[in-house]
Amino acid sequence: MASWIPYALLSALFAALTAIFAKIGIRGVDSDLATAIRTVVILLLAWAIALARGATAGLPDLSGRTWVFLVLSGLATGASWLCYFRALQLGPVSQVAPVDKLSVALALLLAVVFLGETISVRGAVGAGLILAGTVVMVGR
């Protein structure tokens, strides 16, 4: 088994738990406030881990390009979370989560367009199945 697979599976599990915990937690709370609270928790956790592992020693070595793209990634993450929490507040997890997971198919497409990655037939079929699955799960 590739070394990244357990982490990817745990990521999927935690993402699923995020949807459930968020849906319960945002009842009667503004979705933007809920996102802000969640972000503070993540901020504290991420810095605690980075400090504990000594990862902050690499801060002075980061290039300007790295900073720009990490900031852009952070802005995209923030926008995603704000939209996700609002969607969860307005709709059922069983429909919001599949639409959110279209990010997998979109990431494949964007990786081809912007990173020059190649997508195998298997990858294209998988992305198509994600799209089809989303349509089936969300369709009325």
C-alpha positions, 0 to 999 in steps of 0.5 A: 500500500502506498504510504499516502493512502492511510492519510487520504482515507483518514482525510476522507473520514475526518471530512465526513465527520466535519459535515456531520459535526458542522450540521449539528453545530450550526443550528441557530448560528450564523454560518459565517460565525461558525466558520470563524470559530472553526477556523480559529480551532484549525489555526491553533491546532495547525500551529501547535503541530507545526511548533511541536514538530519543529516545522517552523524552522523552515519559515525563513527559507520560504520563497516569495512565490511559495508565500503567494501560492500558500496565501492563495490556497488559504483564501480558496480554503476560506472561501470554500469553508464559508460556502460549505457552511452556508450550504450545510445550513441551508441544505441536507448533508446528504445533498451538500456533501456530494456536491462538495466532493465535485472538488475531486473531479474539478481538481483533476481537470485543473491539474491537467489545465494548470499543472500539465498533469496527465489524466489516465482513462481510469482517472477520467472515468473516475471523475465522470463517475463522481459527476454522475454520482453527484447528479444521482444523489442531488437530482430530484 
